[in-house]
Amino acid sequence: MSNVSVIIPAYNEEVFIKETIDALRHIPGLLEIIIINDGSTDQTSTIAHQYADHVIDLSQNKGKGHALKIGWQAARGEFIACVDADLGRSAIELKNLIVPIQDNLADLVISKVKAGDRAGFGFVKRRAQSIILKYTGAMIEAPLSGQRIFHRKWLDLLLNEEYNGFGVETKMTIDFLLAGAVVKEVETRMTHREMGKSPAGFMHRLKQWIDIERQLRVIRMRSVRMRVVEK
């Protein structure tokens, strides 16, 4: 049965997007591949329109969190997968996340991968882990992983939350855990572009850190509101 919608947020991913889509086509059970072109200025949109099932073009770059929410709203599948555009051929590893979610072993399944030779120092990852641990008591090994799948019954929860930029994975994980969901991490061989310890790499991780801190403010405000209600 074709019951999986794949959502791919993409910003200037002309180099990888076709290879990522091609790899996903080899996975049985996919209902649709939806590309959210997040204001790209390269050929991402043109390529996506050639190979994806559905493309939503945003006129301006709104960030990963916003793009994913647009994709979730458009998804028709019983299960909804989030995939980064730069996975290339390794996107076929999504099949390893589909099995446990379809077997009802978890509500959210996250891909965890071994860091490559060009990985950073792990500061952002540890920060995300500490935030998730503080608010949920759960230690997540891959808190920044963009490769994840969930049942559409959780859509109402997600669509009513605020997600900004690269902070989406951290807050999304917290939202699932606080709602009582079972979160499972599965080791895969997915690989994506690593910018390493280059200036571009540091800038990317700085952006991640800022977005996570912005999401943390949203989480704190919600916690305050809940304490007020409880009183």
Biotite code that builds the C-alpha atoms (Angstrom):
import biotite.structure as struc

atoms = struc.array([
    struc.Atom([0.000, 0.000, 0.000], chain_id="A", res_id=1, res_name="MET", atom_name="CA", element="C"),
    struc.Atom([1.272, 3.446, -0.893], chain_id="A", res_id=2, res_name="SER", atom_name="CA", element="C"),
    struc.Atom([0.817, 5.334, 2.349], chain_id="A", res_id=3, res_name="ASN", atom_name="CA", element="C"),
    struc.Atom([3.947, 7.451, 2.962], chain_id="A", res_id=4, res_name="VAL", atom_name="CA", element="C"),
    struc.Atom([4.222, 11.131, 2.077], chain_id="A", res_id=5, res_name="SER", atom_name="CA", element="C"),
    struc.Atom([7.798, 12.426, 1.930], chain_id="A", res_id=6, res_name="VAL", atom_name="CA", element="C"),
    struc.Atom([8.322, 16.110, 2.666], chain_id="A", res_id=7, res_name="ILE", atom_name="CA", element="C"),
    struc.Atom([11.597, 17.660, 1.495], chain_id="A", res_id=8, res_name="ILE", atom_name="CA", element="C"),
    struc.Atom([12.351, 21.285, 2.380], chain_id="A", res_id=9, res_name="PRO", atom_name="CA", element="C"),
    struc.Atom([14.905, 22.585, -0.104], chain_id="A", res_id=10, res_name="ALA", atom_name="CA", element="C"),
    struc.Atom([16.910, 25.782, -0.316], chain_id="A", res_id=11, res_name="TYR", atom_name="CA", element="C"),
    struc.Atom([19.442, 26.052, -3.162], chain_id="A", res_id=12, res_name="ASN", atom_name="CA", element="C"),
    struc.Atom([19.846, 22.273, -3.474], chain_id="A", res_id=13, res_name="GLU", atom_name="CA", element="C"),
    struc.Atom([20.247, 21.968, -7.257], chain_id="A", res_id=14, res_name="GLU", atom_name="CA", element="C"),
    struc.Atom([23.300, 19.723, -6.826], chain_id="A", res_id=15, res_name="VAL", atom_name="CA", element="C"),
    struc.Atom([21.600, 17.018, -4.749], chain_id="A", res_id=16, res_name="PHE", atom_name="CA", element="C"),
    struc.Atom([17.846, 17.248, -5.211], chain_id="A", res_id=17, res_name="ILE", atom_name="CA", element="C"),
    struc.Atom([17.484, 14.967, -8.257], chain_id="A", res_id=18, res_name="LYS", atom_name="CA", element="C"),
    struc.Atom([19.690, 12.247, -6.771], chain_id="A", res_id=19, res_name="GLU", atom_name="CA", element="C"),
    struc.Atom([17.721, 12.406, -3.512], chain_id="A", res_id=20, res_name="THR", atom_name="CA", element="C"),
    struc.Atom([14.400, 12.045, -5.328], chain_id="A", res_id=21, res_name="ILE", atom_name="CA", element="C"),
    struc.Atom([15.725, 9.232, -7.523], chain_id="A", res_id=22, res_name="ASP", atom_name="CA", element="C"),
    struc.Atom([16.860, 7.278, -4.444], chain_id="A", res_id=23, res_name="ALA", atom_name="CA", element="C"),
    struc.Atom([13.470, 7.683, -2.774], chain_id="A", res_id=24, res_name="LEU", atom_name="CA", element="C"),
    struc.Atom([11.756, 6.301, -5.880], chain_id="A", res_id=25, res_name="ARG", atom_name="CA", element="C"),
    struc.Atom([13.315, 2.916, -5.110], chain_id="A", res_id=26, res_name="HIS", atom_name="CA", element="C"),
    struc.Atom([11.433, 2.644, -1.809], chain_id="A", res_id=27, res_name="ILE", atom_name="CA", element="C"),
    struc.Atom([8.123, 0.761, -2.047], chain_id="A", res_id=28, res_name="PRO", atom_name="CA", element="C"),
    struc.Atom([5.082, 2.261, -0.390], chain_id="A", res_id=29, res_name="GLY", atom_name="CA", element="C"),
    struc.Atom([5.688, 5.924, -1.130], chain_id="A", res_id=30, res_name="LEU", atom_name="CA", element="C"),
    struc.Atom([2.509, 7.785, -1.973], chain_id="A", res_id=31, res_name="LEU", atom_name="CA", element="C"),
    struc.Atom([4.102, 11.103, -2.918], chain_id="A", res_id=32, res_name="GLU", atom_name="CA", element="C"),
    struc.Atom([7.273, 13.176, -2.788], chain_id="A", res_id=33, res_name="ILE", atom_name="CA", element="C"),
    struc.Atom([6.569, 16.808, -1.953], chain_id="A", res_id=34, res_name="ILE", atom_name="CA", element="C"),
    struc.Atom([9.285, 19.433, -2.376], chain_id="A", res_id=35, res_name="ILE", atom_name="CA", element="C"),
    struc.Atom([8.970, 22.731, -0.544], chain_id="A", res_id=36, res_name="ILE", atom_name="CA", element="C"),
    struc.Atom([11.203, 25.076, -2.513], chain_id="A", res_id=37, res_name="ASN", atom_name="CA", element="C"),
    struc.Atom([12.079, 27.573, 0.202], chain_id="A", res_id=38, res_name="ASP", atom_name="CA", element="C"),
    struc.Atom([12.839, 30.625, -1.922], chain_id="A", res_id=39, res_name="GLY", atom_name="CA", element="C"),
    struc.Atom([15.774, 29.073, -3.789], chain_id="A", res_id=40, res_name="SER", atom_name="CA", element="C"),
    struc.Atom([17.718, 31.278, -6.198], chain_id="A", res_id=41, res_name="THR", atom_name="CA", element="C"),
    struc.Atom([19.302, 28.418, -8.160], chain_id="A", res_id=42, res_name="ASP", atom_name="CA", element="C"),
    struc.Atom([17.703, 25.660, -10.284], chain_id="A", res_id=43, res_name="GLN", atom_name="CA", element="C"),
    struc.Atom([16.162, 23.773, -7.356], chain_id="A", res_id=44, res_name="THR", atom_name="CA", element="C"),
    struc.Atom([12.598, 24.610, -8.385], chain_id="A", res_id=45, res_name="SER", atom_name="CA", element="C"),
    struc.Atom([13.115, 23.672, -12.039], chain_id="A", res_id=46, res_name="THR", atom_name="CA", element="C"),
    struc.Atom([14.624, 20.300, -11.146], chain_id="A", res_id=47, res_name="ILE", atom_name="CA", element="C"),
    struc.Atom([12.017, 19.599, -8.475], chain_id="A", res_id=48, res_name="ALA", atom_name="CA", element="C"),
    struc.Atom([9.161, 20.249, -10.895], chain_id="A", res_id=49, res_name="HIS", atom_name="CA", element="C"),
    struc.Atom([10.676, 17.690, -13.264], chain_id="A", res_id=50, res_name="GLN", atom_name="CA", element="C"),
    struc.Atom([11.025, 14.852, -10.764], chain_id="A", res_id=51, res_name="TYR", atom_name="CA", element="C"),
    struc.Atom([8.836, 15.362, -7.673], chain_id="A", res_id=52, res_name="ALA", atom_name="CA", element="C"),
    struc.Atom([5.118, 14.597, -7.431], chain_id="A", res_id=53, res_name="ASP", atom_name="CA", element="C"),
    struc.Atom([4.266, 17.981, -6.008], chain_id="A", res_id=54, res_name="HIS", atom_name="CA", element="C"),
    struc.Atom([6.270, 21.186, -5.625], chain_id="A", res_id=55, res_name="VAL", atom_name="CA", element="C"),
    struc.Atom([5.325, 24.175, -3.502], chain_id="A", res_id=56, res_name="ILE", atom_name="CA", element="C"),
    struc.Atom([7.359, 27.253, -4.370], chain_id="A", res_id=57, res_name="ASP", atom_name="CA", element="C"),
    struc.Atom([7.795, 29.867, -1.664], chain_id="A", res_id=58, res_name="LEU", atom_name="CA", element="C"),
    struc.Atom([8.703, 33.273, -3.033], chain_id="A", res_id=59, res_name="SER", atom_name="CA", element="C"),
    struc.Atom([10.972, 34.042, -0.074], chain_id="A", res_id=60, res_name="GLN", atom_name="CA", element="C"),
    struc.Atom([13.191, 31.952, 2.141], chain_id="A", res_id=61, res_name="ASN", atom_name="CA", element="C"),
    struc.Atom([11.160, 31.349, 5.302], chain_id="A", res_id=62, res_name="LYS", atom_name="CA", element="C"),
    struc.Atom([13.341, 28.745, 7.000], chain_id="A", res_id=63, res_name="GLY", atom_name="CA", element="C"),
    struc.Atom([13.150, 24.996, 7.501], chain_id="A", res_id=64, res_name="LYS", atom_name="CA", element="C"),
    struc.Atom([10.480, 24.996, 10.197], chain_id="A", res_id=65, res_name="GLY", atom_name="CA", element="C"),
    struc.Atom([8.056, 27.044, 8.097], chain_id="A", res_id=66, res_name="HIS", atom_name="CA", element="C"),
    struc.Atom([8.748, 24.955, 4.988], chain_id="A", res_id=67, res_name="ALA", atom_name="CA", element="C"),
    struc.Atom([8.054, 21.704, 6.833], chain_id="A", res_id=68, res_name="LEU", atom_name="CA", element="C"),
    struc.Atom([4.735, 22.975, 8.159], chain_id="A", res_id=69, res_name="LYS", atom_name="CA", element="C"),
    struc.Atom([3.688, 23.881, 4.612], chain_id="A", res_id=70, res_name="ILE", atom_name="CA", element="C"),
    struc.Atom([4.598, 20.361, 3.526], chain_id="A", res_id=71, res_name="GLY", atom_name="CA", element="C"),
    struc.Atom([2.768, 18.713, 6.425], chain_id="A", res_id=72, res_name="TRP", atom_name="CA", element="C"),
    struc.Atom([-0.387, 20.575, 5.475], chain_id="A", res_id=73, res_name="GLN", atom_name="CA", element="C"),
    struc.Atom([-0.163, 19.269, 1.915], chain_id="A", res_id=74, res_name="ALA", atom_name="CA", element="C"),
    struc.Atom([0.633, 15.637, 2.810], chain_id="A", res_id=75, res_name="ALA", atom_name="CA", element="C"),
    struc.Atom([-2.007, 12.999, 2.080], chain_id="A", res_id=76, res_name="ARG", atom_name="CA", element="C"),
    struc.Atom([-0.278, 9.884, 3.396], chain_id="A", res_id=77, res_name="GLY", atom_name="CA", element="C"),
    struc.Atom([-1.039, 7.898, 6.529], chain_id="A", res_id=78, res_name="GLU", atom_name="CA", element="C"),
    struc.Atom([2.619, 8.352, 7.469], chain_id="A", res_id=79, res_name="PHE", atom_name="CA", element="C"),
    struc.Atom([4.628, 11.520, 6.920], chain_id="A", res_id=80, res_name="ILE", atom_name="CA", element="C"),
    struc.Atom([8.395, 11.479, 6.477], chain_id="A", res_id=81, res_name="ALA", atom_name="CA", element="C"),
    struc.Atom([10.727, 14.463, 6.644], chain_id="A", res_id=82, res_name="CYS", atom_name="CA", element="C"),
    struc.Atom([13.877, 14.187, 4.546], chain_id="A", res_id=83, res_name="VAL", atom_name="CA", element="C"),
    struc.Atom([16.740, 16.615, 3.934], chain_id="A", res_id=84, res_name="ASP", atom_name="CA", element="C"),
    struc.Atom([17.306, 17.510, 0.289], chain_id="A", res_id=85, res_name="ALA", atom_name="CA", element="C"),
    struc.Atom([21.038, 16.776, 0.308], chain_id="A", res_id=86, res_name="ASP", atom_name="CA", element="C"),
    struc.Atom([20.929, 13.072, 1.201], chain_id="A", res_id=87, res_name="LEU", atom_name="CA", element="C"),
    struc.Atom([21.561, 11.997, -2.384], chain_id="A", res_id=88, res_name="GLY", atom_name="CA", element="C"),
    struc.Atom([21.665, 8.231, -2.888], chain_id="A", res_id=89, res_name="ARG", atom_name="CA", element="C"),
    struc.Atom([21.609, 7.601, 0.856], chain_id="A", res_id=90, res_name="SER", atom_name="CA", element="C"),
    struc.Atom([17.968, 8.758, 0.944], chain_id="A", res_id=91, res_name="ALA", atom_name="CA", element="C"),
    struc.Atom([17.032, 5.144, 0.219], chain_id="A", res_id=92, res_name="ILE", atom_name="CA", element="C"),
    struc.Atom([17.843, 4.470, 3.881], chain_id="A", res_id=93, res_name="GLU", atom_name="CA", element="C"),
    struc.Atom([14.477, 6.023, 4.697], chain_id="A", res_id=94, res_name="LEU", atom_name="CA", element="C"),
    struc.Atom([13.101, 2.514, 4.265], chain_id="A", res_id=95, res_name="LYS", atom_name="CA", element="C"),
    struc.Atom([14.656, 1.609, 7.623], chain_id="A", res_id=96, res_name="ASN", atom_name="CA", element="C"),
    struc.Atom([12.554, 4.266, 9.351], chain_id="A", res_id=97, res_name="LEU", atom_name="CA", element="C"),
    struc.Atom([9.340, 3.236, 7.622], chain_id="A", res_id=98, res_name="ILE", atom_name="CA", element="C"),
    struc.Atom([9.307, -0.336, 8.957], chain_id="A", res_id=99, res_name="VAL", atom_name="CA", element="C"),
    struc.Atom([9.067, 0.416, 12.720], chain_id="A", res_id=100, res_name="PRO", atom_name="CA", element="C"),
    struc.Atom([6.503, 3.191, 12.218], chain_id="A", res_id=101, res_name="ILE", atom_name="CA", element="C"),
    struc.Atom([4.296, 0.944, 10.077], chain_id="A", res_id=102, res_name="GLN", atom_name="CA", element="C"),
    struc.Atom([4.686, -1.875, 12.601], chain_id="A", res_id=103, res_name="ASP", atom_name="CA", element="C"),
    struc.Atom([3.380, 0.500, 15.294], chain_id="A", res_id=104, res_name="ASN", atom_name="CA", element="C"),
    struc.Atom([6.577, 0.272, 17.344], chain_id="A", res_id=105, res_name="LEU", atom_name="CA", element="C"),
    struc.Atom([6.801, 4.038, 17.761], chain_id="A", res_id=106, res_name="ALA", atom_name="CA", element="C"),
    struc.Atom([4.974, 7.301, 17.117], chain_id="A", res_id=107, res_name="ASP", atom_name="CA", element="C"),
    struc.Atom([8.075, 9.116, 15.850], chain_id="A", res_id=108, res_name="LEU", atom_name="CA", element="C"),
    struc.Atom([11.112, 7.397, 14.332], chain_id="A", res_id=109, res_name="VAL", atom_name="CA", element="C"),
    struc.Atom([14.361, 9.352, 13.936], chain_id="A", res_id=110, res_name="ILE", atom_name="CA", element="C"),
    struc.Atom([17.435, 8.430, 11.912], chain_id="A", res_id=111, res_name="SER", atom_name="CA", element="C"),
    struc.Atom([20.742, 8.470, 13.737], chain_id="A", res_id=112, res_name="LYS", atom_name="CA", element="C"),
    struc.Atom([24.017, 8.319, 11.846], chain_id="A", res_id=113, res_name="VAL", atom_name="CA", element="C"),
    struc.Atom([27.686, 8.196, 12.704], chain_id="A", res_id=114, res_name="LYS", atom_name="CA", element="C"),
    struc.Atom([29.443, 11.526, 12.348], chain_id="A", res_id=115, res_name="ALA", atom_name="CA", element="C"),
    struc.Atom([31.610, 11.789, 9.257], chain_id="A", res_id=116, res_name="GLY", atom_name="CA", element="C"),
    struc.Atom([35.212, 12.911, 8.968], chain_id="A", res_id=117, res_name="ASP", atom_name="CA", element="C"),
    struc.Atom([34.100, 16.490, 8.329], chain_id="A", res_id=118, res_name="ARG", atom_name="CA", element="C"),
    struc.Atom([31.708, 16.799, 11.257], chain_id="A", res_id=119, res_name="ALA", atom_name="CA", element="C"),
    struc.Atom([31.879, 19.751, 13.621], chain_id="A", res_id=120, res_name="GLY", atom_name="CA", element="C"),
    struc.Atom([32.704, 19.770, 17.326], chain_id="A", res_id=121, res_name="PHE", atom_name="CA", element="C"),
    struc.Atom([29.199, 18.756, 18.416], chain_id="A", res_id=122, res_name="GLY", atom_name="CA", element="C"),
    struc.Atom([28.402, 21.871, 20.470], chain_id="A", res_id=123, res_name="PHE", atom_name="CA", element="C"),
    struc.Atom([24.987, 22.411, 18.869], chain_id="A", res_id=124, res_name="VAL", atom_name="CA", element="C"),
    struc.Atom([24.070, 18.751, 19.171], chain_id="A", res_id=125, res_name="LYS", atom_name="CA", element="C"),
    struc.Atom([24.905, 18.706, 22.872], chain_id="A", res_id=126, res_name="ARG", atom_name="CA", element="C"),
    struc.Atom([22.935, 21.903, 23.415], chain_id="A", res_id=127, res_name="ARG", atom_name="CA", element="C"),
    struc.Atom([19.884, 20.388, 21.743], chain_id="A", res_id=128, res_name="ALA", atom_name="CA", element="C"),
    struc.Atom([20.295, 17.207, 23.791], chain_id="A", res_id=129, res_name="GLN", atom_name="CA", element="C"),
    struc.Atom([20.471, 19.162, 27.031], chain_id="A", res_id=130, res_name="SER", atom_name="CA", element="C"),
    struc.Atom([17.299, 21.117, 26.213], chain_id="A", res_id=131, res_name="ILE", atom_name="CA", element="C"),
    struc.Atom([15.349, 17.965, 25.335], chain_id="A", res_id=132, res_name="ILE", atom_name="CA", element="C"),
    struc.Atom([16.615, 16.237, 28.489], chain_id="A", res_id=133, res_name="LEU", atom_name="CA", element="C"),
    struc.Atom([15.651, 19.192, 30.691], chain_id="A", res_id=134, res_name="LYS", atom_name="CA", element="C"),
    struc.Atom([12.074, 19.392, 29.452], chain_id="A", res_id=135, res_name="TYR", atom_name="CA", element="C"),
    struc.Atom([11.299, 15.721, 28.864], chain_id="A", res_id=136, res_name="THR", atom_name="CA", element="C"),
    struc.Atom([13.820, 13.607, 30.790], chain_id="A", res_id=137, res_name="GLY", atom_name="CA", element="C"),
    struc.Atom([14.754, 11.778, 27.579], chain_id="A", res_id=138, res_name="ALA", atom_name="CA", element="C"),
    struc.Atom([18.271, 11.541, 26.140], chain_id="A", res_id=139, res_name="MET", atom_name="CA", element="C"),
    struc.Atom([18.053, 11.656, 22.346], chain_id="A", res_id=140, res_name="ILE", atom_name="CA", element="C"),
    struc.Atom([21.186, 10.644, 20.447], chain_id="A", res_id=141, res_name="GLU", atom_name="CA", element="C"),
    struc.Atom([20.321, 12.454, 17.211], chain_id="A", res_id=142, res_name="ALA", atom_name="CA", element="C"),
    struc.Atom([18.370, 15.568, 18.252], chain_id="A", res_id=143, res_name="PRO", atom_name="CA", element="C"),
    struc.Atom([19.281, 17.490, 15.084], chain_id="A", res_id=144, res_name="LEU", atom_name="CA", element="C"),
    struc.Atom([18.448, 14.737, 12.621], chain_id="A", res_id=145, res_name="SER", atom_name="CA", element="C"),
    struc.Atom([16.106, 15.973, 9.912], chain_id="A", res_id=146, res_name="GLY", atom_name="CA", element="C"),
    struc.Atom([15.293, 12.432, 8.836], chain_id="A", res_id=147, res_name="GLN", atom_name="CA", element="C"),
    struc.Atom([12.188, 11.326, 10.700], chain_id="A", res_id=148, res_name="ARG", atom_name="CA", element="C"),
    struc.Atom([8.734, 9.834, 10.170], chain_id="A", res_id=149, res_name="ILE", atom_name="CA", element="C"),
    struc.Atom([5.472, 9.946, 12.110], chain_id="A", res_id=150, res_name="PHE", atom_name="CA", element="C"),
    struc.Atom([1.808, 8.933, 11.851], chain_id="A", res_id=151, res_name="HIS", atom_name="CA", element="C"),
    struc.Atom([-0.534, 11.623, 10.559], chain_id="A", res_id=152, res_name="ARG", atom_name="CA", element="C"),
    struc.Atom([-2.609, 11.384, 13.776], chain_id="A", res_id=153, res_name="LYS", atom_name="CA", element="C"),
    struc.Atom([0.038, 13.732, 15.236], chain_id="A", res_id=154, res_name="TRP", atom_name="CA", element="C"),
    struc.Atom([-0.527, 16.419, 12.591], chain_id="A", res_id=155, res_name="LEU", atom_name="CA", element="C"),
    struc.Atom([-2.897, 18.488, 14.705], chain_id="A", res_id=156, res_name="ASP", atom_name="CA", element="C"),
    struc.Atom([-0.262, 18.700, 17.426], chain_id="A", res_id=157, res_name="LEU", atom_name="CA", element="C"),
    struc.Atom([2.442, 19.844, 15.014], chain_id="A", res_id=158, res_name="LEU", atom_name="CA", element="C"),
    struc.Atom([0.338, 22.286, 13.014], chain_id="A", res_id=159, res_name="LEU", atom_name="CA", element="C"),
    struc.Atom([-0.687, 24.070, 16.203], chain_id="A", res_id=160, res_name="ASN", atom_name="CA", element="C"),
    struc.Atom([2.928, 24.587, 17.284], chain_id="A", res_id=161, res_name="GLU", atom_name="CA", element="C"),
    struc.Atom([5.408, 27.279, 16.257], chain_id="A", res_id=162, res_name="GLU", atom_name="CA", element="C"),
    struc.Atom([8.520, 26.066, 14.432], chain_id="A", res_id=163, res_name="TYR", atom_name="CA", element="C"),
    struc.Atom([11.358, 28.340, 13.379], chain_id="A", res_id=164, res_name="ASN", atom_name="CA", element="C"),
    struc.Atom([14.290, 27.573, 11.117], chain_id="A", res_id=165, res_name="GLY", atom_name="CA", element="C"),
    struc.Atom([16.761, 24.917, 12.195], chain_id="A", res_id=166, res_name="PHE", atom_name="CA", element="C"),
    struc.Atom([15.219, 24.706, 15.661], chain_id="A", res_id=167, res_name="GLY", atom_name="CA", element="C"),
    struc.Atom([12.353, 22.622, 14.298], chain_id="A", res_id=168, res_name="VAL", atom_name="CA", element="C"),
    struc.Atom([13.818, 19.188, 15.099], chain_id="A", res_id=169, res_name="GLU", atom_name="CA", element="C"),
    struc.Atom([14.601, 20.033, 18.721], chain_id="A", res_id=170, res_name="THR", atom_name="CA", element="C"),
    struc.Atom([11.177, 21.477, 19.469], chain_id="A", res_id=171, res_name="LYS", atom_name="CA", element="C"),
    struc.Atom([9.369, 18.847, 17.419], chain_id="A", res_id=172, res_name="MET", atom_name="CA", element="C"),
    struc.Atom([10.997, 16.108, 19.497], chain_id="A", res_id=173, res_name="THR", atom_name="CA", element="C"),
    struc.Atom([10.042, 17.861, 22.733], chain_id="A", res_id=174, res_name="ILE", atom_name="CA", element="C"),
    struc.Atom([6.451, 18.301, 21.549], chain_id="A", res_id=175, res_name="ASP", atom_name="CA", element="C"),
    struc.Atom([6.127, 14.599, 20.741], chain_id="A", res_id=176, res_name="PHE", atom_name="CA", element="C"),
    struc.Atom([7.622, 13.487, 24.054], chain_id="A", res_id=177, res_name="LEU", atom_name="CA", element="C"),
    struc.Atom([5.524, 15.867, 26.156], chain_id="A", res_id=178, res_name="LEU", atom_name="CA", element="C"),
    struc.Atom([2.416, 14.598, 24.358], chain_id="A", res_id=179, res_name="ALA", atom_name="CA", element="C"),
    struc.Atom([3.242, 11.051, 25.464], chain_id="A", res_id=180, res_name="GLY", atom_name="CA", element="C"),
    struc.Atom([4.550, 9.781, 22.127], chain_id="A", res_id=181, res_name="ALA", atom_name="CA", element="C"),
    struc.Atom([6.975, 6.898, 21.847], chain_id="A", res_id=182, res_name="VAL", atom_name="CA", element="C"),
    struc.Atom([10.127, 8.118, 20.117], chain_id="A", res_id=183, res_name="VAL", atom_name="CA", element="C"),
    struc.Atom([12.494, 5.571, 18.590], chain_id="A", res_id=184, res_name="LYS", atom_name="CA", element="C"),
    struc.Atom([15.899, 6.189, 17.030], chain_id="A", res_id=185, res_name="GLU", atom_name="CA", element="C"),
    struc.Atom([17.133, 3.872, 14.288], chain_id="A", res_id=186, res_name="VAL", atom_name="CA", element="C"),
    struc.Atom([20.703, 3.730, 13.047], chain_id="A", res_id=187, res_name="GLU", atom_name="CA", element="C"),
    struc.Atom([21.012, 4.282, 9.287], chain_id="A", res_id=188, res_name="THR", atom_name="CA", element="C"),
    struc.Atom([23.753, 4.938, 6.762], chain_id="A", res_id=189, res_name="ARG", atom_name="CA", element="C"),
    struc.Atom([22.280, 8.225, 5.623], chain_id="A", res_id=190, res_name="MET", atom_name="CA", element="C"),
    struc.Atom([24.853, 10.855, 4.707], chain_id="A", res_id=191, res_name="THR", atom_name="CA", element="C"),
    struc.Atom([24.509, 14.495, 3.820], chain_id="A", res_id=192, res_name="HIS", atom_name="CA", element="C"),
    struc.Atom([26.680, 17.468, 3.084], chain_id="A", res_id=193, res_name="ARG", atom_name="CA", element="C"),
    struc.Atom([29.090, 18.207, 5.950], chain_id="A", res_id=194, res_name="GLU", atom_name="CA", element="C"),
    struc.Atom([30.740, 21.606, 5.993], chain_id="A", res_id=195, res_name="MET", atom_name="CA", element="C"),
    struc.Atom([33.174, 20.604, 8.710], chain_id="A", res_id=196, res_name="GLY", atom_name="CA", element="C"),
    struc.Atom([35.238, 23.166, 10.544], chain_id="A", res_id=197, res_name="LYS", atom_name="CA", element="C"),
    struc.Atom([35.222, 25.651, 7.663], chain_id="A", res_id=198, res_name="SER", atom_name="CA", element="C"),
    struc.Atom([33.901, 29.226, 8.006], chain_id="A", res_id=199, res_name="PRO", atom_name="CA", element="C"),
    struc.Atom([30.725, 28.137, 6.221], chain_id="A", res_id=200, res_name="ALA", atom_name="CA", element="C"),
    struc.Atom([30.384, 25.248, 8.635], chain_id="A", res_id=201, res_name="GLY", atom_name="CA", element="C"),
    struc.Atom([30.728, 27.485, 11.671], chain_id="A", res_id=202, res_name="PHE", atom_name="CA", element="C"),
    struc.Atom([28.204, 29.951, 10.235], chain_id="A", res_id=203, res_name="MET", atom_name="CA", element="C"),
    struc.Atom([25.715, 27.156, 9.621], chain_id="A", res_id=204, res_name="HIS", atom_name="CA", element="C"),
    struc.Atom([26.064, 25.854, 13.164], chain_id="A", res_id=205, res_name="ARG", atom_name="CA", element="C"),
    struc.Atom([25.757, 29.372, 14.551], chain_id="A", res_id=206, res_name="LEU", atom_name="CA", element="C"),
    struc.Atom([22.463, 29.702, 12.677], chain_id="A", res_id=207, res_name="LYS", atom_name="CA", element="C"),
    struc.Atom([21.350, 26.354, 14.115], chain_id="A", res_id=208, res_name="GLN", atom_name="CA", element="C"),
    struc.Atom([22.263, 27.502, 17.632], chain_id="A", res_id=209, res_name="TRP", atom_name="CA", element="C"),
    struc.Atom([20.352, 30.796, 17.248], chain_id="A", res_id=210, res_name="ILE", atom_name="CA", element="C"),
    struc.Atom([17.265, 29.044, 15.883], chain_id="A", res_id=211, res_name="ASP", atom_name="CA", element="C"),
    struc.Atom([17.317, 26.498, 18.716], chain_id="A", res_id=212, res_name="ILE", atom_name="CA", element="C"),
    struc.Atom([17.562, 29.291, 21.289], chain_id="A", res_id=213, res_name="GLU", atom_name="CA", element="C"),
    struc.Atom([14.591, 31.013, 19.656], chain_id="A", res_id=214, res_name="ARG", atom_name="CA", element="C"),
    struc.Atom([12.589, 27.818, 19.913], chain_id="A", res_id=215, res_name="GLN", atom_name="CA", element="C"),
    struc.Atom([13.685, 27.484, 23.528], chain_id="A", res_id=216, res_name="LEU", atom_name="CA", element="C"),
    struc.Atom([12.026, 30.812, 24.286], chain_id="A", res_id=217, res_name="ARG", atom_name="CA", element="C"),
    struc.Atom([8.768, 29.440, 22.869], chain_id="A", res_id=218, res_name="VAL", atom_name="CA", element="C"),
    struc.Atom([9.120, 26.326, 25.038], chain_id="A", res_id=219, res_name="ILE", atom_name="CA", element="C"),
    struc.Atom([9.780, 28.426, 28.152], chain_id="A", res_id=220, res_name="ARG", atom_name="CA", element="C"),
    struc.Atom([6.765, 30.616, 27.508], chain_id="A", res_id=221, res_name="MET", atom_name="CA", element="C"),
    struc.Atom([4.568, 27.542, 27.167], chain_id="A", res_id=222, res_name="ARG", atom_name="CA", element="C"),
    struc.Atom([5.927, 26.141, 30.427], chain_id="A", res_id=223, res_name="SER", atom_name="CA", element="C"),
    struc.Atom([5.113, 29.401, 32.192], chain_id="A", res_id=224, res_name="VAL", atom_name="CA", element="C"),
    struc.Atom([1.558, 29.365, 30.823], chain_id="A", res_id=225, res_name="ARG", atom_name="CA", element="C"),
    struc.Atom([1.075, 25.768, 31.946], chain_id="A", res_id=226, res_name="MET", atom_name="CA", element="C"),
    struc.Atom([2.245, 26.598, 35.485], chain_id="A", res_id=227, res_name="ARG", atom_name="CA", element="C"),
    struc.Atom([-0.196, 29.506, 35.620], chain_id="A", res_id=228, res_name="VAL", atom_name="CA", element="C"),
    struc.Atom([-3.055, 27.273, 34.502], chain_id="A", res_id=229, res_name="VAL", atom_name="CA", element="C"),
    struc.Atom([-2.130, 24.639, 37.078], chain_id="A", res_id=230, res_name="GLU", atom_name="CA", element="C"),
    struc.Atom([-2.300, 27.233, 39.858], chain_id="A", res_id=231, res_name="LYS", atom_name="CA", element="C"),
])
